[in-house]
């Protein structure tokens, strides 16, 4: 039986799409890929052959760390 519980209450971590990521961070897809490649950005999760996502908590932490280093 399926319920309409939010992911957090089910113990699942919130994932964000590439579109949501670019709304949070004004970088191009190529720049994000380069940062990932260089180990300077959280790694993406491959959900399928054409679907990727990032953990929202990791992205939020990355943004906070960038803000602190200013």
C-alpha positions in Angstrom: 0.0 0.0 0.0 1.4 3.4 -1.0 1.0 6.4 1.3 1.5 10.1 0.6 4.3 10.5 3.2 7.1 12.9 2.5 10.4 11.3 1.7 12.1 12.6 4.8 9.5 10.9 7.1 10.1 7.6 5.3 13.8 7.9 6.0 14.8 8.7 2.4 17.1 11.6 1.6 15.7 14.3 -0.8 17.3 14.2 -4.2 17.3 17.2 -6.6 17.3 17.2 -10.4 19.7 19.0 -12.6 17.1 21.7 -13.2 16.6 22.2 -9.4 20.4 22.2 -9.0 20.8 25.0 -11.5 18.1 27.0 -9.7 20.1 26.8 -6.5 23.6 27.3 -8.1 24.0 29.6 -11.2 26.6 27.4 -12.9 26.3 25.8 -16.3 26.1 22.0 -16.6 29.6 21.9 -18.0 31.0 23.9 -15.1 29.3 21.6 -12.5 30.7 18.6 -14.3 34.2 20.0 -14.2 33.9 20.8 -10.5 32.7 17.2 -9.9 35.6 15.8 -12.0 38.1 17.8 -9.9 36.5 16.7 -6.6 35.3 20.2 -5.7 31.6 19.5 -5.9 29.3 16.7 -4.6 29.0 13.7 -6.9 25.9 13.0 -8.9 23.8 9.9 -8.5 22.9 8.0 -11.7 19.2 7.0 -11.3 18.9 5.6 -14.9 20.5 5.9 -18.3 19.2 9.5 -18.8 18.4 10.6 -15.2 20.8 12.1 -12.6 20.3 13.7 -9.2 22.2 15.1 -6.3 21.6 14.8 -2.6 20.1 18.1 -1.4 21.9 18.0 1.9 25.3 17.7 0.2 24.4 20.6 -2.1 23.2 22.8 0.8 26.4 22.0 2.7 28.5 22.9 -0.3 26.8 26.2 -0.6 27.2 27.0 3.1 30.9 26.1 2.9 31.4 28.4 -0.1 29.6 31.2 1.8 31.9 30.7 4.8 35.1 30.8 2.7 34.3 34.3 1.4 
